[in-house]
Amino acid sequence: FHVKPISTFPAMVEDIAIIVDEEMQASEILSVIQDAGGKLLVDVQLFDIYRNEKIGLGKKSMAYKLTYQVYDRTLTDKDALTIRTKIVKALARQFNAVLRSQWEMENIQIFPGVDALAHAAAELITGAAAESI
């Protein structure tokens, strides 16, 4: 039976979603998150698993709620960023995981067709300029 003291300082809570291979087990990911988070990470909860062909065949997104807290002070945003960075780097190193938000920025077109329109406009302008010479 282990009793934990209650902190008088507020906890910081944030969510992260990572994309990993389908065969990855939640327990393996949890272990790496806990190790990387250290003593400031007081709770981790898996709250969502998302699968969709947009994130790739054989891939899944796993979302975790992370709670950071200490008993002697209020954590800063910098503290949280430091812990989160350690966790994300450990997950990338161990499982080739990537933050879903980062993946979306790199892989999803916000305005589909804009690239094609811009390319067509450039060709019209370039062609028009070439014809006038």
Salt bridges, closest charged atoms under 4 A:
GLU14 OE1 - ARG84 NH1 3.31
ASP21 OD1 - LYS59 NZ 2.63
GLU22 OE2 - ARG51 NH2 2.84
ASP79 OD2 - ARG73 NH1 2.70
GLU104 OE2 - ARG100 NE 3.18
GLU123 OE2 - HIS119 NE2 2.86
